[in-house]
Amino acid sequence: MDTWQDLTALVDERLEAASPSERGVFAAGVAERLMGWHEALPEDEQTAFTLGLRPLLNSVWEGVLGDPEAYTAVNRGLAEYMLSDYCHNDRLVGPDDAYEPAAAATLNAAYAYLFGCTDFAVWAGRRAIDDQHLEHLAGAGLEEGDFLDTGRALIDELKRQLRDLDLIAACSSELRHARFGLPVLTSVRLRVELRTPLSCRG
């Protein structure tokens, strides 16, 4: 049986071998699932900062699926974040809103789209195995008093990421040129073939 360490290493290897455009789609998919999860939380558990990143995530999707005009919107969104009080390296001093899983994944997806670096895609994927999110995954469908198996949820999430990478790889020839712009009909088809299944939280 695969261990979570083996699966994590395999995800990292697959992202290293992927094209920059494929990494951007992967990161956007992870961020979308986490954002959907956050948006479904009770209102008093949601954060304004995370919800405020929804337009940035939508722009990332447009960019990774072939709209070159999205670059400006993503660049502006990240610049606003970097100039804000939320962008800092000291969680003991500044606000920690950007460390929330959906927020962090969205910001890393934006960086992955702009720069194509492996690390940003890896870090986006790591946000889906944050303790808070794993507890949510492990608790889905359980009755009160049932055992919360976060170890199983961790392995399931990593296998999900590998399946996502398989799906993305099937469109690699088109995605390779996405950052330079794709025909509108191609972008529309990729939204159906990629954004919809990658966004599914099930």
Salt bridges, closest charged atoms under 4 A:
ASP12 OD2 - ARG126 NH2 2.99
GLU32 OE2 - ARG54 NH2 2.93
GLU32 OE1 - ARG195 NH2 3.65
GLU39 OE2 - ARG54 NE 3.05
GLU62 OE1 - ARG191 NH2 2.94
GLU100 OE2 - HIS38 ND1 3.24
ASP130 OD2 - ARG127 NH2 3.27
ASP156 OD1 - ARG152 NH2 3.14
GLU157 OE2 - ARG33 NH2 2.85
ASP164 OD2 - ARG33 NH2 4.00
ASP164 OD1 - ARG160 NE 2.95
ASP166 OD1 - ARG14 NH2 2.89
GLU174 OE2 - ARG189 NH2 2.18
GLU193 OE1 - ARG189 NH1 3.17
